[in-house]
Amino acid sequence: MQNILLEIGQEIRLARERKNKSVRQLSDVTKISVAAIEKIESGNFEFLPAVYIRAFIKSIATEVGLDHEIMLQKYQQANDLQPMSVDRTHPEQNKSIVTRQVDYSVNNKTLGYVAAAGLIFIIFVFILFNLPSNQKRSVPPISNVLQPQISKPDTLCETLPVTQSDILRLKVKALDTTWIRIVFNDSLADEVTFQEGDIREWISRSKFYMRIGNAGGIELELNGRNLGKPGPLNQITNIVVDESGTSRIPYSSLPDYMFVNSTP
């Protein structure tokens, strides 16, 4: 496993050097911290949850001219070589979603892998990468997590009134590392990985649909009105923002454009 991670880091570093980019220049373009890039190039991928590491690999590989799908597959292969289990419980919702646990053993005679554990559901903390338009709402093959089923809209995020306007200006300020996928003006989609302190604005004629990987890691402002955080830390949240405020919606209510490939 470690050899694969070191290989990924070395490929990224060599590709960056071929592009004559410094770590600082790469950080400025991708909005990923210098420290995070240096750790990735050294083969250290354990400083953040895997969902954020995948987002970082995609952004960095694309910027330095590597095939990000191949890099993500290598990273997934490294993860598959070790057992993993995460248990996250949300007392406020009186429910828990347990990770699917996959355990592999190596057969020394056949050098193959034998699946030894069952699959159970985990909260999808990232993210949807490279979904083909004809396979909308399916989980990408490189992901090791499954989307939890949501039977009804959550009610933790109160609708906050804002001043009505013909044009909606949404500002997002990052308090923590957060991944966001947003659809606005009915068909425009954007995908951003925020670092603490990053600020981004979008303008729409109607409403914004957002899928957020860490709901407590951002603050929203609409037309100058502070809407606060859309949810708790480390929680995936789907919301719609319009002139009336913010409201949580089920996964099934997200528009089709949420699942169309984004442009790197």
C-alpha positions in Angstrom: 0.0 0.0 0.0 2.7 2.5 1.0 4.6 1.9 -2.2 1.5 2.8 -4.2 1.0 6.0 -2.2 4.7 6.9 -2.7 4.3 6.3 -6.4 1.3 8.6 -6.6 3.2 11.4 -4.8 6.3 11.0 -7.0 4.2 11.1 -10.2 2.5 14.3 -9.1 5.8 15.9 -8.1 7.5 15.0 -11.4 4.6 16.2 -13.4 4.6 19.5 -11.5 8.3 19.9 -12.2 7.8 19.2 -15.9 5.2 22.0 -15.9 7.8 24.3 -14.2 5.4 25.0 -11.4 6.4 25.5 -7.8 4.3 24.1 -4.9 3.2 27.7 -4.1 2.1 28.3 -7.7 0.2 25.0 -7.7 -1.4 26.0 -4.4 -2.5 29.4 -5.8 -4.3 27.7 -8.7 -5.9 24.8 -6.9 -6.6 26.6 -3.6 -5.0 23.6 -1.8 -2.6 24.6 0.9 1.2 24.3 0.4 1.4 21.9 3.4 -1.2 19.6 1.9 0.5 19.4 -1.5 3.8 18.7 0.1 2.4 15.9 2.1 0.7 14.4 -0.9 4.0 14.6 -2.9 5.8 12.8 -0.1 3.2 10.0 -0.1 1.4 11.0 3.1 -2.3 10.7 2.5 -3.5 10.3 6.1 -3.8 13.9 7.2 -7.4 14.3 6.0 -10.4 11.9 5.4 -10.2 10.0 2.1 -13.1 12.0 0.5 -11.0 15.2 0.7 -7.9 13.5 -0.5 -9.7 12.3 -3.6 -10.8 15.9 -4.3 -7.2 17.1 -3.9 -5.8 14.4 -6.1 -8.3 15.2 -8.9 -7.5 18.9 -8.7 -3.8 18.6 -8.5 -3.5 15.8 -11.2 -5.6 17.8 -13.7 -3.5 21.0 -13.1 -0.2 19.2 -13.7 -1.4 17.3 -16.8 -2.0 13.8 -15.3 -5.0 11.6 -15.9 -6.9 12.1 -12.7 -9.0 9.0 -13.2 -5.9 6.8 -13.2 -4.5 8.6 -10.2 -7.7 8.1 -8.3 -7.8 4.4 -9.2 -4.3 4.0 -7.8 -5.3 5.7 -4.6 -8.4 3.5 -4.4 -6.2 0.4 -4.9 -3.9 1.5 -2.0 -7.0 1.9 0.2 -8.3 -1.5 -0.7 -5.1 -3.1 0.7 -6.0 -2.3 4.3 -9.2 -3.0 6.3 -11.2 0.0 7.2 -14.2 0.8 9.4 -15.7 4.0 10.4 -18.7 4.4 12.7 -20.4 7.9 12.7 -23.4 8.6 14.9 -25.6 11.7 14.9 -27.5 11.8 18.2 -29.6 14.8 17.1 -31.2 12.6 14.4 -31.3 9.5 16.6 -29.8 7.4 13.8 -26.4 6.1 12.7 -25.0 5.0 9.4 -22.2 2.5 9.6 -19.5 2.1 7.1 -19.3 -0.8 4.8 -16.2 -2.7 5.9 -14.1 -4.6 3.4 -11.4 -6.9 4.5 -8.9 -8.4 2.1 -6.5 -11.2 2.7 -3.5 -12.1 0.4 -3.2 -15.6 -0.8 0.6 -16.2 -1.1 0.2 -19.1 -3.6 -2.1 -17.3 -6.1 -1.1 -13.7 -5.2 -4.8 -12.9 -5.4 -7.2 -11.2 -3.1 -10.1 -13.0 -1.4 -13.1 -10.9 -0.3 -13.7 -11.7 3.4 -16.2 -9.2 4.7 -19.7 -8.0 3.9 -20.7 -4.5 2.7 -22.7 -2.0 4.8 -23.6 1.6 4.2 -21.5 4.7 5.1 -22.2 8.4 4.8 -20.9 9.7 1.5 -18.6 12.5 2.5 -17.4 13.2 -1.2 -18.2 13.1 -3.4 -19.3 12.4 -6.9 -16.4 12.5 -9.4 -16.8 12.2 -13.2 -20.3 10.9 -13.4 -21.3 10.2 -17.1 -24.5 12.0 -18.1 -26.1 8.6 -18.9 -25.3 7.3 -15.5 -26.7 10.1 -13.3 -27.2 9.4 -9.6 -24.8 6.4 -9.6 -21.8 6.3 -7.4 -18.4 6.6 -9.2 -16.5 3.2 -9.4 -13.5 4.7 -7.6 -15.5 5.5 -4.5 -15.6 3.1 -1.5 -18.7 4.6 0.1 -22.4 4.5 -0.7 -25.0 7.3 -0.7 -27.3 7.0 2.3 -31.0 6.9 1.5 -33.0 9.9 2.7 -36.7 9.3 3.2 -37.6 12.9 3.9 -36.0 16.4 4.0 -34.0 17.2 7.1 -35.3 19.9 9.4 -32.2 21.0 11.2 -31.6 24.0 8.9 -34.4 26.6 9.5 -35.5 28.7 6.5 -34.1 32.2 7.0 -35.9 35.1 5.3 -33.9 37.4 3.1 -34.7 40.4 1.1 -36.2 39.5 -2.3 -34.3 40.6 -5.3 -34.4 40.0 -9.1 -30.8 38.8 -8.8 -29.5 36.5 -6.1 -25.9 36.8 -5.0 -24.7 33.9 -2.9 -21.4 34.2 -1.0 -19.7 31.2 0.6 -17.0 31.6 3.2 -15.0 28.5 4.3 -14.4 27.9 8.0 -13.0 24.4 7.4 -12.0 22.2 4.5 -15.2 21.7 2.6 -16.3 20.3 -0.8 -19.3 21.9 -2.6 -21.1 21.0 -5.8 -23.5 23.8 -6.9 -26.1 24.3 -9.7 -27.4 27.7 -10.5 -29.2 29.5 -13.3 -31.0 26.2 -13.9 -28.1 24.6 -15.8 -24.7 26.0 -14.7 -22.8 23.7 -12.4 -19.6 24.3 -10.4 -17.5 22.1 -8.1 -15.1 23.6 -5.5 -12.9 22.3 -2.7 -12.6 25.1 -0.1 -9.8 25.6 2.4 -10.3 27.7 5.6 -10.6 31.4 4.7 -11.6 30.9 1.1 -14.5 33.0 -0.2 -16.5 32.4 -3.4 -19.5 34.1 -4.9 -22.1 33.0 -7.5 -25.0 35.0 -9.1 -28.3 33.4 -10.2 -31.7 34.6 -11.6 -33.7 32.1 -9.5 -32.2 29.7 -7.0 -29.1 27.6 -6.0 -28.9 23.9 -5.4 -26.0 22.8 -3.3 -24.5 19.5 -2.2 -22.1 20.1 0.6 -19.6 17.6 2.0 -19.0 19.3 5.3 -22.1 21.4 6.1 -20.6 23.0 9.3 -17.5 24.1 7.4 -19.0 27.0 5.6 -21.1 30.1 6.2 -23.6 31.4 3.6 -24.6 35.0 2.8 -27.4 35.9 0.3 -27.7 39.4 -1.0 -25.8 40.7 2.1 -27.9 38.7 4.6 -26.0 36.2 6.8 -27.7 32.7 6.6 -25.2 31.0 8.9 -24.0 27.4 8.6 -26.2 25.0 6.5 -25.7 22.1 8.9 -23.4 20.4 11.4 -19.6 19.7 10.9 -18.7 16.6 8.9 -22.2 16.1 7.6 -23.3 15.8 4.0 -26.1 18.2 3.3 -28.3 18.9 0.2 -29.9 22.4 0.2 -31.7 24.8 -2.0 -31.2 28.6 -1.6 -33.7 31.1 -3.0 -35.1 34.5 -2.1 -36.9 33.0 1.0 -33.7 31.5 2.5 -32.2 28.1 2.8 -34.0 24.7 3.0 -32.7 21.2 3.2 -34.0 18.8 0.5 -33.7 15.1 -0.1 -31.0 13.7 -2.4 -33.6 12.7 -4.9 -34.7 16.3 -5.3 -31.4 17.5 -6.6 -31.5 18.6 -10.3 -30.0 16.4 -13.1 -27.2 19.0 -13.7 -25.9 18.2 -10.2 -24.7 14.9 -11.6 -23.2 16.0 -14.9 -19.4 16.0 -15.2 -17.9 19.2 -14.1 -15.1 21.0 -16.1 -11.8 20.8 -14.3 
